[in-house]
Amino acid sequence: MPKVIIVGCGIAGPVLALLLKQKGFEPVIYERGERGPSAGLSLMLQPNGLQVLSSIPGLVDRIPGKAVDYIKLASIVPGDERVLGEYDSPATLRRAGGFGIIGVSRPKLLAFLADVMEEQGIPVQFNTPVVGVAQSQDEATVKLGNGETDSAPLVVGCDGMHSAVRKALFGEEQPGFTGLTQTGGVTPHPFPDSPPTMINFYGDGMHVIAYPISDSHYSWALTERGPEAKETWRAMDQASQDAFKAGPFSALPSGVGGLVSGAEKIIKYGLYDRPELAKWHQGRVLLIGDAAHPTSPHLGQGANQAFEDVLRLSQLLDGTDLSLDSLTNIFTTFEAARIPKTAELVKGARQAGEMRVVSGLEAAKQRNDVVAKEWMDRIRGASGSGSKSG
């Protein structure tokens, strides 16, 4: 079977490599960063993403995360503190033999996927950025930061929002700042008497999400409006972390203040997306995941949609014919299925962020009423499925 070059060893690249390896392809990955990076916080593996990961035997059972049993929505608006919605569908789905939700540390997940690829004999070149792409009728060639090149019939760019492959295909473009920033952290278990729960806290001018990523720790992210901040995903310096932990957010009710003040690691970053592309390929080179459709995180679908990309592409790559005509047909079919869905989710994530972060007590209370009504309507629509409201 032919060789496939995958650019990026983040979330999508390793899963694509593992699926292609199962089908007999020879994947090779180039990654600009180091093995086992420490940047970033966490992500939620949703049922659709876990369904994809289950295509790799034994993988889901080994994921270094924490299954969530409950979902809860709560207001922390002064004078309007209340539960807006609650249900146990993640646990119910698992009991029924389906897939629930797993919170996982991003650094731990990346290190785990690197280990699995090593077990499977998939070569990964870390600290080796791809800086350009060239093509001929018969192959695509990646230009590496060390001056070397490598070629294959197919190159897949999985190198994230700041994709070098996307730049090579479609030119320089600036990501769009959504107007929102997040400050997030990892904190020793702040809710010791509660089952593992994903909680959305709705405040005045802010939204906070928190969920377990292990038996001992929760990850959280506080979204607010503010000046544009770089998307570095790296921890603040210690003085800035200490100041944030001692600041006004440490006094928030319902355990949110404890998340902030007890954090072991805090990072701050802007939330961005990019203009929608009419197509994700050029010749023998295809973009998937955040390289193709980066999104703000408010629907929790960034990684999970990347996994859906990976599965669909691996299903279409079902033979040895990687001629240019064959790849063009595959890419066109792939884009027809994936571009409309991901574009809608990117727009929906922006809208969700706008809805969650409103300022002023009256506006925040009205937002809470909308959230509570939507949640109740959702529960009624799922009656008989084991969900519950509270």
Contacts in CASP RR format, 6 or more apart in sequence:
PFRMAT RR
TARGET T0000
AUTHOR 0000-0000-0000
METHOD contacts of the structure
MODEL  1
MPKVIIVGCGIAGPVLALLLKQKGFEPVIYERGERGPSAGLSLMLQPNGL
QVLSSIPGLVDRIPGKAVDYIKLASIVPGDERVLGEYDSPATLRRAGGFG
IIGVSRPKLLAFLADVMEEQGIPVQFNTPVVGVAQSQDEATVKLGNGETD
SAPLVVGCDGMHSAVRKALFGEEQPGFTGLTQTGGVTPHPFPDSPPTMIN
FYGDGMHVIAYPISDSHYSWALTERGPEAKETWRAMDQASQDAFKAGPFS
ALPSGVGGLVSGAEKIIKYGLYDRPELAKWHQGRVLLIGDAAHPTSPHLG
QGANQAFEDVLRLSQLLDGTDLSLDSLTNIFTTFEAARIPKTAELVKGAR
QAGEMRVVSGLEAAKQRNDVVAKEWMDRIRGASGSGSKSG
1 23 0 8 1.000
1 24 0 8 1.000
1 25 0 8 1.000
1 26 0 8 1.000
1 319 0 8 1.000
1 320 0 8 1.000
2 25 0 8 1.000
2 26 0 8 1.000
2 152 0 8 1.000
2 153 0 8 1.000
2 154 0 8 1.000
2 320 0 8 1.000
2 322 0 8 1.000
3 25 0 8 1.000
3 26 0 8 1.000
3 27 0 8 1.000
3 28 0 8 1.000
3 152 0 8 1.000
3 153 0 8 1.000
4 20 0 8 1.000
4 25 0 8 1.000
4 26 0 8 1.000
4 27 0 8 1.000
4 28 0 8 1.000
4 152 0 8 1.000
4 153 0 8 1.000
4 154 0 8 1.000
4 155 0 8 1.000
4 156 0 8 1.000
4 317 0 8 1.000
5 27 0 8 1.000
5 28 0 8 1.000
5 29 0 8 1.000
5 30 0 8 1.000
5 140 0 8 1.000
5 142 0 8 1.000
5 150 0 8 1.000
5 151 0 8 1.000
5 152 0 8 1.000
5 154 0 8 1.000
5 155 0 8 1.000
5 156 0 8 1.000
6 13 0 8 1.000
6 16 0 8 1.000
6 17 0 8 1.000
6 27 0 8 1.000
6 28 0 8 1.000
6 29 0 8 1.000
6 30 0 8 1.000
6 155 0 8 1.000
6 156 0 8 1.000
6 157 0 8 1.000
6 158 0 8 1.000
7 29 0 8 1.000
7 30 0 8 1.000
7 130 0 8 1.000
7 142 0 8 1.000
7 155 0 8 1.000
7 156 0 8 1.000
7 157 0 8 1.000
7 158 0 8 1.000
7 159 0 8 1.000
7 163 0 8 1.000
7 164 0 8 1.000
7 165 0 8 1.000
8 29 0 8 1.000
8 30 0 8 1.000
8 31 0 8 1.000
8 32 0 8 1.000
8 157 0 8 1.000
8 158 0 8 1.000
8 159 0 8 1.000
8 160 0 8 1.000
9 29 0 8 1.000
9 30 0 8 1.000
9 31 0 8 1.000
9 33 0 8 1.000
9 110 0 8 1.000
9 113 0 8 1.000
9 114 0 8 1.000
9 117 0 8 1.000
9 124 0 8 1.000
9 126 0 8 1.000
10 31 0 8 1.000
10 110 0 8 1.000
10 113 0 8 1.000
10 158 0 8 1.000
10 160 0 8 1.000
11 43 0 8 1.000
11 109 0 8 1.000
11 110 0 8 1.000
11 113 0 8 1.000
11 289 0 8 1.000
11 303 0 8 1.000
11 306 0 8 1.000
11 307 0 8 1.000
12 158 0 8 1.000
12 288 0 8 1.000
12 289 0 8 1.000
12 290 0 8 1.000
12 303 0 8 1.000
12 306 0 8 1.000
12 307 0 8 1.000
12 309 0 8 1.000
12 310 0 8 1.000
13 29 0 8 1.000
13 156 0 8 1.000
13 158 0 8 1.000
13 310 0 8 1.000
14 29 0 8 1.000
14 113 0 8 1.000
14 114 0 8 1.000
14 116 0 8 1.000
14 117 0 8 1.000
14 122 0 8 1.000
15 52 0 8 1.000
15 53 0 8 1.000
15 56 0 8 1.000
15 113 0 8 1.000
15 306 0 8 1.000
15 307 0 8 1.000
15 310 0 8 1.000
16 27 0 8 1.000
16 156 0 8 1.000
16 158 0 8 1.000
16 288 0 8 1.000
16 310 0 8 1.000
16 313 0 8 1.000
16 314 0 8 1.000
17 27 0 8 1.000
17 29 0 8 1.000
17 117 0 8 1.000
17 122 0 8 1.000
18 56 0 8 1.000
18 59 0 8 1.000
18 116 0 8 1.000
18 117 0 8 1.000
18 120 0 8 1.000
18 122 0 8 1.000
19 55 0 8 1.000
19 56 0 8 1.000
19 310 0 8 1.000
19 311 0 8 1.000
19 314 0 8 1.000
20 27 0 8 1.000
20 314 0 8 1.000
20 317 0 8 1.000
21 27 0 8 1.000
21 120 0 8 1.000
21 121 0 8 1.000
21 122 0 8 1.000
22 55 0 8 1.000
22 56 0 8 1.000
23 314 0 8 1.000
23 317 0 8 1.000
23 318 0 8 1.000
23 319 0 8 1.000
25 317 0 8 1.000
27 122 0 8 1.000
28 122 0 8 1.000
28 123 0 8 1.000
28 124 0 8 1.000
28 125 0 8 1.000
28 150 0 8 1.000
28 152 0 8 1.000
29 117 0 8 1.000
29 122 0 8 1.000
29 123 0 8 1.000
29 124 0 8 1.000
29 125 0 8 1.000
30 124 0 8 1.000
30 125 0 8 1.000
30 128 0 8 1.000
30 129 0 8 1.000
30 130 0 8 1.000
30 142 0 8 1.000
30 144 0 8 1.000
30 150 0 8 1.000
31 124 0 8 1.000
31 125 0 8 1.000
31 126 0 8 1.000
31 127 0 8 1.000
31 128 0 8 1.000
32 127 0 8 1.000
32 128 0 8 1.000
32 129 0 8 1.000
32 130 0 8 1.000
32 159 0 8 1.000
32 164 0 8 1.000
33 126 0 8 1.000
33 127 0 8 1.000
33 129 0 8 1.000
34 126 0 8 1.000
34 127 0 8 1.000
35 111 0 8 1.000
35 114 0 8 1.000
35 124 0 8 1.000
35 126 0 8 1.000
36 107 0 8 1.000
36 110 0 8 1.000
36 111 0 8 1.000
36 114 0 8 1.000
37 107 0 8 1.000
37 110 0 8 1.000
38 107 0 8 1.000
39 107 0 8 1.000
39 232 0 8 1.000
39 233 0 8 1.000
39 234 0 8 1.000
39 267 0 8 1.000
40 106 0 8 1.000
40 107 0 8 1.000
40 233 0 8 1.000
40 234 0 8 1.000
40 267 0 8 1.000
41 105 0 8 1.000
41 106 0 8 1.000
41 184 0 8 1.000
41 185 0 8 1.000
41 186 0 8 1.000
41 219 0 8 1.000
41 221 0 8 1.000
41 233 0 8 1.000
41 265 0 8 1.000
41 267 0 8 1.000
42 103 0 8 1.000
42 104 0 8 1.000
42 105 0 8 1.000
42 106 0 8 1.000
42 186 0 8 1.000
42 211 0 8 1.000
42 213 0 8 1.000
42 219 0 8 1.000
43 103 0 8 1.000
43 104 0 8 1.000
43 106 0 8 1.000
43 109 0 8 1.000
43 300 0 8 1.000
43 302 0 8 1.000
43 303 0 8 1.000
44 68 0 8 1.000
44 101 0 8 1.000
44 102 0 8 1.000
44 103 0 8 1.000
44 104 0 8 1.000
44 198 0 8 1.000
44 211 0 8 1.000
44 300 0 8 1.000
44 304 0 8 1.000
45 53 0 8 1.000
45 63 0 8 1.000
45 101 0 8 1.000
45 102 0 8 1.000
45 103 0 8 1.000
45 104 0 8 1.000
45 303 0 8 1.000
45 304 0 8 1.000
46 100 0 8 1.000
46 101 0 8 1.000
46 300 0 8 1.000
46 301 0 8 1.000
46 304 0 8 1.000
47 93 0 8 1.000
47 98 0 8 1.000
47 99 0 8 1.000
47 100 0 8 1.000
47 101 0 8 1.000
48 304 0 8 1.000
48 307 0 8 1.000
48 308 0 8 1.000
49 99 0 8 1.000
49 303 0 8 1.000
49 304 0 8 1.000
49 307 0 8 1.000
49 308 0 8 1.000
50 60 0 8 1.000
50 99 0 8 1.000
50 100 0 8 1.000
50 102 0 8 1.000
51 99 0 8 1.000
52 307 0 8 1.000
52 308 0 8 1.000
52 310 0 8 1.000
52 311 0 8 1.000
53 59 0 8 1.000
53 60 0 8 1.000
53 63 0 8 1.000
53 307 0 8 1.000
54 60 0 8 1.000
54 99 0 8 1.000
55 311 0 8 1.000
56 116 0 8 1.000
59 116 0 8 1.000
60 99 0 8 1.000
62 112 0 8 1.000
62 116 0 8 1.000
63 102 0 8 1.000
63 104 0 8 1.000
63 109 0 8 1.000
63 112 0 8 1.000
64 104 0 8 1.000
64 105 0 8 1.000
64 108 0 8 1.000
64 109 0 8 1.000
64 112 0 8 1.000
64 214 0 8 1.000
65 102 0 8 1.000
65 103 0 8 1.000
65 104 0 8 1.000
65 105 0 8 1.000
65 108 0 8 1.000
65 109 0 8 1.000
65 213 0 8 1.000
65 214 0 8 1.000
66 102 0 8 1.000
66 103 0 8 1.000
66 104 0 8 1.000
66 196 0 8 1.000
66 212 0 8 1.000
66 213 0 8 1.000
66 214 0 8 1.000
66 215 0 8 1.000
67 90 0 8 1.000
67 94 0 8 1.000
67 100 0 8 1.000
67 101 0 8 1.000
67 102 0 8 1.000
67 103 0 8 1.000
67 196 0 8 1.000
68 90 0 8 1.000
68 100 0 8 1.000
68 101 0 8 1.000
68 102 0 8 1.000
68 103 0 8 1.000
68 196 0 8 1.000
68 197 0 8 1.000
68 198 0 8 1.000
68 211 0 8 1.000
68 212 0 8 1.000
69 88 0 8 1.000
69 90 0 8 1.000
69 91 0 8 1.000
69 195 0 8 1.000
69 196 0 8 1.000
69 197 0 8 1.000
70 86 0 8 1.000
70 87 0 8 1.000
70 88 0 8 1.000
70 90 0 8 1.000
70 91 0 8 1.000
70 195 0 8 1.000
70 196 0 8 1.000
70 197 0 8 1.000
70 198 0 8 1.000
71 86 0 8 1.000
71 87 0 8 1.000
71 88 0 8 1.000
71 89 0 8 1.000
71 90 0 8 1.000
71 101 0 8 1.000
71 197 0 8 1.000
71 198 0 8 1.000
71 199 0 8 1.000
71 200 0 8 1.000
72 83 0 8 1.000
72 85 0 8 1.000
72 86 0 8 1.000
72 197 0 8 1.000
72 198 0 8 1.000
72 199 0 8 1.000
72 200 0 8 1.000
73 83 0 8 1.000
73 84 0 8 1.000
73 85 0 8 1.000
73 86 0 8 1.000
73 199 0 8 1.000
73 200 0 8 1.000
73 202 0 8 1.000
73 371 0 8 1.000
73 372 0 8 1.000
73 375 0 8 1.000
74 81 0 8 1.000
74 82 0 8 1.000
74 83 0 8 1.000
74 84 0 8 1.000
74 85 0 8 1.000
74 199 0 8 1.000
74 200 0 8 1.000
74 201 0 8 1.000
74 202 0 8 1.000
74 254 0 8 1.000
75 81 0 8 1.000
75 82 0 8 1.000
75 83 0 8 1.000
75 84 0 8 1.000
75 201 0 8 1.000
75 202 0 8 1.000
75 203 0 8 1.000
75 364 0 8 1.000
75 368 0 8 1.000
76 201 0 8 1.000
76 202 0 8 1.000
76 203 0 8 1.000
76 208 0 8 1.000
76 252 0 8 1.000
76 253 0 8 1.000
76 254 0 8 1.000
76 256 0 8 1.000
77 202 0 8 1.000
77 203 0 8 1.000
77 204 0 8 1.000
77 361 0 8 1.000
77 364 0 8 1.000
77 365 0 8 1.000
77 368 0 8 1.000
78 204 0 8 1.000
78 361 0 8 1.000
79 361 0 8 1.000
80 361 0 8 1.000
80 364 0 8 1.000
80 365 0 8 1.000
80 368 0 8 1.000
81 253 0 8 1.000
81 254 0 8 1.000
82 368 0 8 1.000
83 390 0 8 1.000
84 202 0 8 1.000
84 368 0 8 1.000
84 371 0 8 1.000
84 372 0 8 1.000
84 375 0 8 1.000
85 371 0 8 1.000
85 372 0 8 1.000
85 375 0 8 1.000
85 376 0 8 1.000
85 379 0 8 1.000
85 389 0 8 1.000
85 390 0 8 1.000
86 388 0 8 1.000
86 389 0 8 1.000
86 390 0 8 1.000
87 379 0 8 1.000
87 387 0 8 1.000
87 388 0 8 1.000
87 389 0 8 1.000
87 390 0 8 1.000
88 386 0 8 1.000
88 387 0 8 1.000
88 388 0 8 1.000
89 100 0 8 1.000
89 382 0 8 1.000
89 385 0 8 1.000
89 386 0 8 1.000
89 387 0 8 1.000
90 100 0 8 1.000
90 101 0 8 1.000
90 198 0 8 1.000
91 100 0 8 1.000
92 385 0 8 1.000
92 386 0 8 1.000
92 387 0 8 1.000
93 99 0 8 1.000
93 100 0 8 1.000
94 100 0 8 1.000
101 198 0 8 1.000
101 211 0 8 1.000
103 211 0 8 1.000
103 212 0 8 1.000
103 213 0 8 1.000
103 219 0 8 1.000
104 213 0 8 1.000
105 186 0 8 1.000
105 213 0 8 1.000
105 214 0 8 1.000
105 217 0 8 1.000
105 219 0 8 1.000
108 213 0 8 1.000
114 124 0 8 1.000
117 124 0 8 1.000
118 124 0 8 1.000
128 144 0 8 1.000
128 145 0 8 1.000
128 146 0 8 1.000
129 144 0 8 1.000
129 145 0 8 1.000
129 164 0 8 1.000
130 142 0 8 1.000
130 143 0 8 1.000
130 144 0 8 1.000
130 145 0 8 1.000
130 159 0 8 1.000
130 164 0 8 1.000
130 165 0 8 1.000
131 143 0 8 1.000
131 144 0 8 1.000
131 145 0 8 1.000
131 164 0 8 1.000
132 142 0 8 1.000
132 143 0 8 1.000
132 164 0 8 1.000
132 165 0 8 1.000
132 168 0 8 1.000
133 140 0 8 1.000
133 141 0 8 1.000
133 142 0 8 1.000
133 143 0 8 1.000
133 155 0 8 1.000
133 165 0 8 1.000
133 168 0 8 1.000
133 169 0 8 1.000
133 285 0 8 1.000
134 140 0 8 1.000
134 141 0 8 1.000
134 143 0 8 1.000
135 141 0 8 1.000
135 282 0 8 1.000
135 283 0 8 1.000
135 284 0 8 1.000
135 285 0 8 1.000
137 324 0 8 1.000
138 153 0 8 1.000
138 324 0 8 1.000
139 151 0 8 1.000
139 152 0 8 1.000
139 153 0 8 1.000
139 284 0 8 1.000
140 151 0 8 1.000
140 152 0 8 1.000
140 153 0 8 1.000
140 154 0 8 1.000
140 155 0 8 1.000
140 283 0 8 1.000
140 284 0 8 1.000
140 285 0 8 1.000
141 149 0 8 1.000
141 150 0 8 1.000
141 151 0 8 1.000
142 149 0 8 1.000
142 150 0 8 1.000
142 151 0 8 1.000
142 155 0 8 1.000
143 149 0 8 1.000
144 150 0 8 1.000
153 284 0 8 1.000
153 322 0 8 1.000
153 327 0 8 1.000
154 284 0 8 1.000
154 285 0 8 1.000
154 286 0 8 1.000
154 317 0 8 1.000
154 322 0 8 1.000
154 327 0 8 1.000
155 165 0 8 1.000
155 284 0 8 1.000
155 285 0 8 1.000
155 286 0 8 1.000
156 285 0 8 1.000
156 286 0 8 1.000
156 287 0 8 1.000
156 288 0 8 1.000
156 313 0 8 1.000
157 163 0 8 1.000
157 165 0 8 1.000
157 166 0 8 1.000
157 285 0 8 1.000
157 286 0 8 1.000
157 287 0 8 1.000
157 288 0 8 1.000
157 291 0 8 1.000
158 288 0 8 1.000
158 289 0 8 1.000
158 291 0 8 1.000
158 306 0 8 1.000
159 165 0 8 1.000
159 166 0 8 1.000
159 291 0 8 1.000
160 289 0 8 1.000
160 290 0 8 1.000
160 291 0 8 1.000
160 294 0 8 1.000
161 175 0 8 1.000
161 231 0 8 1.000
161 272 0 8 1.000
161 274 0 8 1.000
161 290 0 8 1.000
161 291 0 8 1.000
161 294 0 8 1.000
162 175 0 8 1.000
163 287 0 8 1.000
163 290 0 8 1.000
163 291 0 8 1.000
165 285 0 8 1.000
165 287 0 8 1.000
165 291 0 8 1.000
166 287 0 8 1.000
166 291 0 8 1.000
166 292 0 8 1.000
167 173 0 8 1.000
168 285 0 8 1.000
169 281 0 8 1.000
169 282 0 8 1.000
169 285 0 8 1.000
169 287 0 8 1.000
170 277 0 8 1.000
170 282 0 8 1.000
173 274 0 8 1.000
173 275 0 8 1.000
175 231 0 8 1.000
175 272 0 8 1.000
175 273 0 8 1.000
175 274 0 8 1.000
175 294 0 8 1.000
176 272 0 8 1.000
176 273 0 8 1.000
176 274 0 8 1.000
176 275 0 8 1.000
177 228 0 8 1.000
177 270 0 8 1.000
177 271 0 8 1.000
177 272 0 8 1.000
178 270 0 8 1.000
178 271 0 8 1.000
178 272 0 8 1.000
178 273 0 8 1.000
178 296 0 8 1.000
178 350 0 8 1.000
178 353 0 8 1.000
179 225 0 8 1.000
179 226 0 8 1.000
179 228 0 8 1.000
179 270 0 8 1.000
179 271 0 8 1.000
180 223 0 8 1.000
180 224 0 8 1.000
180 225 0 8 1.000
180 226 0 8 1.000
180 270 0 8 1.000
180 271 0 8 1.000
180 296 0 8 1.000
180 353 0 8 1.000
180 357 0 8 1.000
181 223 0 8 1.000
181 224 0 8 1.000
181 225 0 8 1.000
181 226 0 8 1.000
181 227 0 8 1.000
181 228 0 8 1.000
181 229 0 8 1.000
181 268 0 8 1.000
181 269 0 8 1.000
181 270 0 8 1.000
181 271 0 8 1.000
182 221 0 8 1.000
182 222 0 8 1.000
182 223 0 8 1.000
182 268 0 8 1.000
182 269 0 8 1.000
182 270 0 8 1.000
182 271 0 8 1.000
182 297 0 8 1.000
183 221 0 8 1.000
183 222 0 8 1.000
183 224 0 8 1.000
183 244 0 8 1.000
183 266 0 8 1.000
183 267 0 8 1.000
183 268 0 8 1.000
184 219 0 8 1.000
184 220 0 8 1.000
184 221 0 8 1.000
184 222 0 8 1.000
184 263 0 8 1.000
184 266 0 8 1.000
184 267 0 8 1.000
184 268 0 8 1.000
185 219 0 8 1.000
185 220 0 8 1.000
185 221 0 8 1.000
185 259 0 8 1.000
185 263 0 8 1.000
185 264 0 8 1.000
185 265 0 8 1.000
185 266 0 8 1.000
185 267 0 8 1.000
186 213 0 8 1.000
186 217 0 8 1.000
186 218 0 8 1.000
186 219 0 8 1.000
186 220 0 8 1.000
186 263 0 8 1.000
186 264 0 8 1.000
186 265 0 8 1.000
187 217 0 8 1.000
187 218 0 8 1.000
187 219 0 8 1.000
187 220 0 8 1.000
187 258 0 8 1.000
187 259 0 8 1.000
187 260 0 8 1.000
187 262 0 8 1.000
187 263 0 8 1.000
187 264 0 8 1.000
188 216 0 8 1.000
188 217 0 8 1.000
188 218 0 8 1.000
188 262 0 8 1.000
188 264 0 8 1.000
189 212 0 8 1.000
189 215 0 8 1.000
189 216 0 8 1.000
189 217 0 8 1.000
189 218 0 8 1.000
190 210 0 8 1.000
190 218 0 8 1.000
190 255 0 8 1.000
190 258 0 8 1.000
190 259 0 8 1.000
190 262 0 8 1.000
191 197 0 8 1.000
191 218 0 8 1.000
191 255 0 8 1.000
196 211 0 8 1.000
196 212 0 8 1.000
197 211 0 8 1.000
197 212 0 8 1.000
198 209 0 8 1.000
198 210 0 8 1.000
198 211 0 8 1.000
199 209 0 8 1.000
199 210 0 8 1.000
199 211 0 8 1.000
200 207 0 8 1.000
200 208 0 8 1.000
200 209 0 8 1.000
200 356 0 8 1.000
201 207 0 8 1.000
201 208 0 8 1.000
201 209 0 8 1.000
201 210 0 8 1.000
201 252 0 8 1.000
201 254 0 8 1.000
201 256 0 8 1.000
202 356 0 8 1.000
202 364 0 8 1.000
202 367 0 8 1.000
202 368 0 8 1.000
202 371 0 8 1.000
203 364 0 8 1.000
204 359 0 8 1.000
204 360 0 8 1.000
204 361 0 8 1.000
204 364 0 8 1.000
205 224 0 8 1.000
205 225 0 8 1.000
205 357 0 8 1.000
205 358 0 8 1.000
205 359 0 8 1.000
205 360 0 8 1.000
205 364 0 8 1.000
206 222 0 8 1.000
206 223 0 8 1.000
206 224 0 8 1.000
206 357 0 8 1.000
207 222 0 8 1.000
207 223 0 8 1.000
207 224 0 8 1.000
207 353 0 8 1.000
207 356 0 8 1.000
207 357 0 8 1.000
208 220 0 8 1.000
208 221 0 8 1.000
208 222 0 8 1.000
208 223 0 8 1.000
208 252 0 8 1.000
208 256 0 8 1.000
208 259 0 8 1.000
209 220 0 8 1.000
209 221 0 8 1.000
209 223 0 8 1.000
210 218 0 8 1.000
210 219 0 8 1.000
210 220 0 8 1.000
210 256 0 8 1.000
210 259 0 8 1.000
211 218 0 8 1.000
211 219 0 8 1.000
211 220 0 8 1.000
212 218 0 8 1.000
212 219 0 8 1.000
213 219 0 8 1.000
217 264 0 8 1.000
218 259 0 8 1.000
220 256 0 8 1.000
220 259 0 8 1.000
220 260 0 8 1.000
220 263 0 8 1.000
221 297 0 8 1.000
222 249 0 8 1.000
222 260 0 8 1.000
223 271 0 8 1.000
223 298 0 8 1.000
223 353 0 8 1.000
223 356 0 8 1.000
223 357 0 8 1.000
224 357 0 8 1.000
225 357 0 8 1.000
225 359 0 8 1.000
228 270 0 8 1.000
229 268 0 8 1.000
229 269 0 8 1.000
229 270 0 8 1.000
230 269 0 8 1.000
230 270 0 8 1.000
231 269 0 8 1.000
231 270 0 8 1.000
231 271 0 8 1.000
231 272 0 8 1.000
232 267 0 8 1.000
232 269 0 8 1.000
233 267 0 8 1.000
233 269 0 8 1.000
234 267 0 8 1.000
235 241 0 8 1.000
235 265 0 8 1.000
235 266 0 8 1.000
235 267 0 8 1.000
236 244 0 8 1.000
236 266 0 8 1.000
236 267 0 8 1.000
236 268 0 8 1.000
240 266 0 8 1.000
241 263 0 8 1.000
241 265 0 8 1.000
241 266 0 8 1.000
244 260 0 8 1.000
244 266 0 8 1.000
245 260 0 8 1.000
245 261 0 8 1.000
245 262 0 8 1.000
245 263 0 8 1.000
245 266 0 8 1.000
246 261 0 8 1.000
247 260 0 8 1.000
249 256 0 8 1.000
249 257 0 8 1.000
249 260 0 8 1.000
250 257 0 8 1.000
250 258 0 8 1.000
250 260 0 8 1.000
250 261 0 8 1.000
251 257 0 8 1.000
252 260 0 8 1.000
271 296 0 8 1.000
271 297 0 8 1.000
272 294 0 8 1.000
272 296 0 8 1.000
273 294 0 8 1.000
273 295 0 8 1.000
273 296 0 8 1.000
273 346 0 8 1.000
273 349 0 8 1.000
273 350 0 8 1.000
274 293 0 8 1.000
274 294 0 8 1.000
276 293 0 8 1.000
276 339 0 8 1.000
276 343 0 8 1.000
276 346 0 8 1.000
277 287 0 8 1.000
277 292 0 8 1.000
277 293 0 8 1.000
277 339 0 8 1.000
279 331 0 8 1.000
279 335 0 8 1.000
279 339 0 8 1.000
280 286 0 8 1.000
280 287 0 8 1.000
280 288 0 8 1.000
280 292 0 8 1.000
280 331 0 8 1.000
280 334 0 8 1.000
280 335 0 8 1.000
280 338 0 8 1.000
280 339 0 8 1.000
281 287 0 8 1.000
281 327 0 8 1.000
281 328 0 8 1.000
281 331 0 8 1.000
281 335 0 8 1.000
283 324 0 8 1.000
283 327 0 8 1.000
283 328 0 8 1.000
283 331 0 8 1.000
284 322 0 8 1.000
284 324 0 8 1.000
284 327 0 8 1.000
286 313 0 8 1.000
286 331 0 8 1.000
286 334 0 8 1.000
288 306 0 8 1.000
288 309 0 8 1.000
288 310 0 8 1.000
288 313 0 8 1.000
289 302 0 8 1.000
289 305 0 8 1.000
289 306 0 8 1.000
289 309 0 8 1.000
290 302 0 8 1.000
290 306 0 8 1.000
292 309 0 8 1.000
292 342 0 8 1.000
293 305 0 8 1.000
293 339 0 8 1.000
293 342 0 8 1.000
293 343 0 8 1.000
293 345 0 8 1.000
293 346 0 8 1.000
294 346 0 8 1.000
295 301 0 8 1.000
295 302 0 8 1.000
295 305 0 8 1.000
295 342 0 8 1.000
295 345 0 8 1.000
295 346 0 8 1.000
295 349 0 8 1.000
296 346 0 8 1.000
296 349 0 8 1.000
296 350 0 8 1.000
296 353 0 8 1.000
297 349 0 8 1.000
298 348 0 8 1.000
298 349 0 8 1.000
298 350 0 8 1.000
298 352 0 8 1.000
298 353 0 8 1.000
298 356 0 8 1.000
299 345 0 8 1.000
299 348 0 8 1.000
299 349 0 8 1.000
299 352 0 8 1.000
300 349 0 8 1.000
301 345 0 8 1.000
301 349 0 8 1.000
302 345 0 8 1.000
305 341 0 8 1.000
305 342 0 8 1.000
305 345 0 8 1.000
308 338 0 8 1.000
308 341 0 8 1.000
309 334 0 8 1.000
309 338 0 8 1.000
309 342 0 8 1.000
312 334 0 8 1.000
312 337 0 8 1.000
312 338 0 8 1.000
313 330 0 8 1.000
313 334 0 8 1.000
316 330 0 8 1.000
316 333 0 8 1.000
316 334 0 8 1.000
317 330 0 8 1.000
355 367 0 8 1.000
355 370 0 8 1.000
356 367 0 8 1.000
358 364 0 8 1.000
358 367 0 8 1.000
375 389 0 8 1.000
376 389 0 8 1.000
379 387 0 8 1.000
379 388 0 8 1.000
379 389 0 8 1.000
END
